[in-house]
Amino acid sequence: MASSSVCPVPLDQRPVNQFRELSESQYFRWATLRGWEFFKPLAIAFGVSFLISAPTAAASYPVAEAPLEWFLIAAAGACIMPFLLLIRLYLGWRYVRGRLLDTKIFYEESGWYDGQIWEKTPDFLNQDQLIVTYEVQPVVKHLQQAIVFAAGVLFGLILASIGWAFLD
């Protein structure tokens, strides 16, 4: 690892430390999990959201009269929260990926409009690119796939509810 005396950027604003902070964060660490451990918080968010969206959907489609329409609309509404959680995860990891890949780092020493730009040395740049390649990019790709799947489910439910309305 490169010497810290070479880099004038404050420790908390260095991309490698921002990556460590992100990967140790309770919320953002979730994106590194696989299988059921990754899916479980999404399922919980869906369940809680369903408890909110079900009564809302029942106002338009009474469960006794139109159970399928009610379920499709309630499920579509419940998909919004997990989708937003995935988007927030993705944006956080993408931001850190961008900071790691940038050849220049913008930083502030005191926070009072004294922004500086430091160009990374080849050692810092190589280190950051390795972190992106082996640790950040797989997470970003996994989140992209999860977002595409969640968007597909959401829009599928919306299209199914619209299609069902035309069949009636």
N, C-alpha and C positions, 0 to 999 in steps of 0.2 A: 504494500500500500504506500502511496506517496506521502511524503513528509507533510505534516500539517503546517510547518513554517513557510512552505512554498505557497500555500493557498491563503489569500487574504479574506476569503469569505467566512463570516461568522459560522460557527459549528452548526447552529440550528437552521441555517439557510443553505447548507451544502446538500446537493442532491443525494449523495450516498446516505447522509444522516436522515434526510426526508424519507428515503426509501426504507431505512431501518425503522423509523418511527411509524410509517404506514404499515409495514409488515408485522409490527408488534401490536398495533392497535386492535382492540377487540373486534370492532366493526369491520375494518378493512382486511384483517387476517382471515375472515370468513371466506373471502374470495379465493384463498389458496387451498381450501378444502375440496375434497372430491366426494362423489357419491352421495350417500344419504346425509352426511355431515354438511355438505353444501346445500342440499335440497331442503333439509329440515327447517331452517329459518324462513325459507320461501313458503313452505307449506303452512307454517304457523301464521305468517303474514296473510296468506290467502284465507285461512280459517277465520282470523279476526276480522279481516275485511269483508268476508262473506256475512258475518254477523251484522255488519253495518249495511251492506248492500242488499241483503235479502228483504228487510222491511221496506227499503226504498223501492225495490223492484215490485214488491207486493202492492204498493200504492198504484202502480200502473197496470200490473197483471196479477189479479187475485189468484192465489195459489190453487184454490178449489176450482176455478174456472179455466185457468190457463197455466197448468203446472210446468209445461215445457218452456213456454215463453218466459215465465217467472224465473226458472232455473237458468236459462241462457243469459238473461239480463243480469241476474244476481251474480253469476259466475264471471261474466265480463267485468262487472264493477269490482269484484273481488280481485281480479287479475291486475288491477291498476297499481295497488300498493307493492306487490312483489316486483312489478315491472319498474317502478320508480326506485326501489331499493337497488335493483341491478344497475340502473342507470347511474345512481350515485356511486356505487362501487367502481363502475367502469371509469367515470370521470376522475375519481381520485387516483386510480392506478395509471390512467392515461396522462394525467398531469405530471406525476413522478417520472414516468417514462420519458416525457418530453424534456423535463429538467435534466435527466441523466444523459439524453442524447444531444442536447444543446452543446455547441462548442464554446459558447459564452454564457456566463452566469450573471444574471442581474441580482444584486443584493443591496441591502441598506445597512449601514453601520449603526446609525442611531435611531432610525425611523423618522427623521425629520427632513424628508426630501433631499437626502444626500445619496441618492442611488448611484451605485457604481456598477461597472461591468468588468468582469474578470474573464479572460480567455483561458480555458483549460489547457494545461500542459498535456503532452501526449500520454504521459503516465495516468493522469486523472481521466482523460478521455477513454483510454483503453480499459481502465478499471470499470468505468461507468457503462461502457458498451457491453462488457462481459456480464455485468449485473442485469442489464436489459435483456440480453440474449437468453440467459439461463434462468433468470428468476422473474423478471417483470413481464416479458412478452408472453410466456405461457399462461400467466394469469389473465392478461388482457385478452388473449385469444379465447380462453375459456369463458370469460365474461361476455365477449362478443357472441359466442355461440349460445350462451344462456339467454341473452337479450333477444336474439333472433328467434329462439324457440318461444320465449314468453310473448313476444310480439305476434308470432304466428298463432299461438293459442288465443290471445286477446282478440285479434282480428278475425280469427276463425269463429269464435263465439259471437262476435258482432255480426258477421256475415250470416251465420246460421240463424240468429234471431231475426235479422231482416228478411232472409229467405223464408223463414217460417211464417212471418207476418204476411208475406205475399201469398202463401199457400192457403191461408184462412179465408 
